Amino acid sequence: MVTLRYLGSLSEKTKTDEEFVNLDSIKDILKYLKKRYGKKVYSLLRSMVITVNGKDIRLIAGVKTVLSDDDTVTFFPPSAGG
């Protein structure tokens, strides 16, 4: 199973910090989240940094990133600093 971790506004919208799924790629997870939580949650995902086991998916294969059992996918909200 893959662990999904939601931080910030995403955990508020999904009403959970974590859930477990049997999906094979980031693309599959995004489809799942859109179907389960709707377009508002899906639109939040576009601005989030997504990591697999702490590594940004943009450094792996983007939404085509393949997942394995025991992977952890974390959704980080955008942050501002100064």
N, C-alpha and C positions, 0 to 999 in steps of 0.2 A: 504494500500500500504506500501511497505517496501522501505525505503530510502537507497540508496547505496552511500557512500562517498568515493571518491578516493583521496589519498594524494600522493605527490611526483611524481615519474616517472609514476605511473599509471594514474594520471590525465593528464599528458602530452600525453601518448599513447592513452587514450580514448577521449582526447580533451574535457573533461568535469570534473567538480569536484563532480558532484552529478547527480543521476538519480533515478527514481522511478519505481518499478517493483511489479508485483503481483506473487510472488513465495513463496514456502512453507518451504524451507530449504536452508542451506548453500550449500549443494550438488547441488540443483537446480540452485542457483546463479552461482556457478562455471561453470556448463554446459552452462548456458546462456551467461556468459562472454566469454567463449571459442568460442561459436558459433558466437556471435556478433562481437568480436574483434580479434579473431584468436589465433593461437598458441603462438605468441610472447607475447601477453598480458597474456595469460594463464600461460606461464612459469614464468612471474613476480610474479604471485599470490603465487607460491610455496614458495617464500622466505618472504612473507608478514605476518604480524600479522593481524589476522582478529578478529574484536570485534563485539559483538551485544550489543547495548546499553551500551558500555563501558566495557563490560566483555569479556575477551579473550575466543574464542570458545573452546580452548583446556581445559578450566575449566568447560565447559558446556557439550557438546556431540560431539565436533569436527565437521566434515562436516555433521554429522547427526543432528546438532542443528536445531530444528524446530523454524520457525519464525511466528510472529503474526503481524497483521496490526499495523502500527505506529512504528515498530522496525526500528532501524538505524544500518546498517552494515557498518563498516568503515574498510578500508584496509590501514594498516600502512606499509610503506617501512622499510626494515631493517635499523638500524642505528648503527653507531659505536661511541663509546665514549672514553673518556680517562681522 
